[in-house]
Structures are given as C-alpha cells and as structure tokens.
C-alpha cells in the first residue's frame, strides 16, 4: 500500500486500485479481500465494455483516429 | 366546489373498493411495500419518514385499471401519487400527504414495434435499457439516456421531462415522445400527440399541442399509460474524448468553442470545474493519477455513422488543442464515458471537514443556465455551499458539472449541477432546515442569473417549489393553477406538488 496523494493510497498496482487512506475510514471501516477486489474490478470493466456495445456497434478511440496520444498525463498501460 | 387542501386518509372502505376494482393481489398495504415507496435517492428528512409513507400501494396493469383507481380516489377524496422507477432526484414521487401510491412498474409491455415508420409503442413501466435490449436485433435504438439509465423507467422520464446525456445529438425525453395515452385525474382516458390525434405523426398543426402539456407534470395532471416513441438507427460508432485544462477559464472558453462547432454527431459537451476535478482526484481511480496542473476538464462524445464520427473526431481534437486542451487518454475517456450511463451504481460517501469518511446521500442541483452566466453562477453556488459546510459540518461539496442542455445542438444553455453530499444520519430538524435554506439561496442565485430552477429533475422539493411562482411570475404560474383546477377539480393527483396547493387556496376545505 503506497500513499499517492493526501488521503489516497494505491492498494493494487496490478489492477489500478486506489483507496481512501484507511486512517480516514475509522467510522466506516471496510475489509475487502484481494479476491473480492479482483472480482469487483474485473466485473466493472466487463460492465463498462458491455455499456459501450449497448450504445454503439463500435467504440472508437481518439488515438486511433487522430494523432492524439493513447495515454494521457499520469496514465500508464494496464 | 369542495376540494382537498388537507387530504383525507385512505379508509378501509376505499381499500376495499380498490381491491374490488383491480384485484386484491395488486393492492398492497404491508409496511414493507409502503416503506420501499416512501422516498427517492435524493436527500430526505429521515427524521420525518412517517409523514411521507403512503397508506396503500396499487400496481395496475392497464389504462382501465388506472382509470378505476383515479375514480375511486375522487369518490373518497384521497391523494394518488404516481411512481415509476423512484430514481428521480426532486421528490416528484414522494407523497406529501400519504394516500394511494400508484406504482406503474407492472405496466411494462412493449405493445407495437413499427420498423417501417420507426416507432415503438410501450407501456410506461418499461426501463430504457430493457427496451434497447429488445430493439438491438432490429438495428434500432431509443436514445433516452439519463444517469440512471439501467434503473429508471419511461413513465418517470415523461413525468419529469427528463434530460438525456446524449440529448444534444438525439433530443431529450420530450423530443423523443411522439404521442401519449393519458388517464386524466377524473378517470377519462385520452390520446394526445403533436396536435391532432395521429399517434405516429411527429409534426402536426391540427389543434393544440397537448402532448407537451403532459410531459414534465410530475404526475400532477394525469397518469401516462402508453407512449409511442421515436427510434433511431443504433449508432455505428461512438467516440468519447476528455480534455484537461490548466484553468477553469480556459476550459470554459473551450466548452464554448466545442459546443458551437456545428458538428452534427456531437452528442454532449460537459465541463468539470476545479472543485469537481479536486473531488475526483480524491475519490475516482481514473482521476487520481492526473497531475496537479490539470484544474478543469471538458468531456465530449460523438455518435453516428462511422465515417462521420471519424471526421468529427479530427475537428474536435483540433478545436480542443487550439483552445489549450490536453487529451486525457483513451482509458480515461472511454471508461469514464461508459460509466456516465450509470451514475447510480456509485457507492456514495463524503467527507466531514476533518477528512473523515461517512456515508452520504447525493444532492444534485440541476438548474438550466445560459452560457454567459456559467462563471458567475459557479462562484455564487460554491460560496453558498461552503458557508453552510463551515457552519454545520454535515455537508460536502463534490464540485460542479455543466452539461450541454439544448436538444439537437450543443450551444446555448447548460444543465448546471452542483453535487453536495449530505450525512443523513446526522440530520435533525435544525440541520434539515439549514439544508433547505442552502437550497433556497442556490435557487435565488439561479433566478438572479436568468436561469430556470431545474433542467431535468423538476422543482418539487422544498427550497425549489416555493420559487416556481417567482420564476413563472409573468402569468405562467397563474395559468398552471387554472389548468390544474380544471383537470383535477378534487385535487387528488399528487397534491401540493409543484406548489400547486395554491391552485385551491380560495376553495372551501373539506377534510
């Protein structure tokens, strides 16, 4: 777990999972296992992919259509 | 004529009449059924929950059953509150005087698909996502897209005159409804379209355009029991592009340039202010890694035929670069855009002034404001909100969005949204009144800047509703009152909503 900015920690680099700093979660503590977190993240991506297909036959990316960079500031490939 | 300014309770006799009219299995009196239909997700005075709980829930399946319910309500002089998905954020479906809760969710049939004339006729209890799943094999699409898309219902969209995320390309709910079947408060069933009565004609000049009168009434003038809707080809392509800016002022100017680009496939332009970006950097995985130099964001989305979308994307990128925008990348753009169709899946929490996390409900202020006034309204709304946060400590400022609001085009007016978290568990009468006063100050600022109180949810809540007569001061509210009294002589349909108890203020009260 790594502090990335005030009040935010990086919990899972592999899945791009950030969390509120546990020190701020004392009123509503959460205990999510790694397996459960993996399931939630993967389901979320699957859901968003489904949403794209639901609204259009094809999702285009700006970097594929123009000279825009694929990765924005602060982003890395996942 | 005797009317109800203090409505009657629902008696056992009235319940027996309902059971006889529509069947016992469609009349629910248990506490669970009533509690589940008392509130909506918007901030709610939980310490006064019981005041809003309906006496009985009815689940009709046809216009004839709705008609029978309304006739019984008139006979016993009891209120009826229509409810669809219960996802509205302005309390349209929240009973103010208990009464009969008319839940339309069992009226969820698709009645006719006309691919030749590009219409679909449905009952109002159907959800848009389910409708589009049905339509997908035919290559057509019903493009009404609220933030509650997976869970909200067509009848509620019509009742609130809903706003659609992609409305700048396809129009909003009111633009997508071709004709309606409505049950009037007294029980008559009528068919209304764009003038005349032809159910599939989009543009007519025959008679009054009565259809629009019944869109956005919050269930105060009638219950929609059937709707014929517009169909579009399912888009070949979508493309979302999010851009970052080093100041709000730059992002605001870019928003103006992008929204007036004239691109026919442009479906949305959304401006995020500094406080929204700050909030997202705190709580949203897509925005947490953004460098500090990014202070504001503009989101855009294109839909249409692939060749058109590709060409438009190049123009969009050029405009954004020329106005100091920095592309935020494919992952953020595509992922955030997809999630915007479903904002109700977000687990809601906020921060107390010391940064501690507590569960909070979501208030979404939704005024309609013209472009020139956006910077000033932003400053005022934040000043008001921050003052109340400082004094009471149970609210949290989640920043502001400015969404293109004009159907079929991006320019002109914007749905201006400030999101505020409210720690409901800490509410009492004093803090609830503080909340209402905060809303009143926001509403006054809206009116001072030539805005309208609501772009999409309605102006039903305390803090909004009392300003409807102010916004419509040039005769509009007087006309609303006359129409309400004409169509609902006994004031049974969603009474007191939209401040329309004033329509009966000079009448004799018969409890």
Interface residues (C-beta under 8 A of the other chain):
Chain A: X4 X5 X7 X8 X16 X17 X18 X20 X24 X25 X26 X27 X28 X45 X48 X49 X51 X52 X54 X55 X56 X57 X58 X59 X60 X61 X62 X63 X64 X65 X66 X67 X68 X69 X70 X71 X72 X73 X74 X75 X78
Chain B: X129 X132 X133 X136 X141 X145 X234 X235 X236 X237 X238 X239 X241 X242 X244 X281 X282 X283 X285 X288 X289 X290 X291 X293 X294 X303 X306 X309 X310 X313 X314 X317 X326 X327 X328 X329 X330 X331 X332 X333 X334 X335 X338 X339 X341 X342 X349 X351 X355 X356 X357 X358 X359
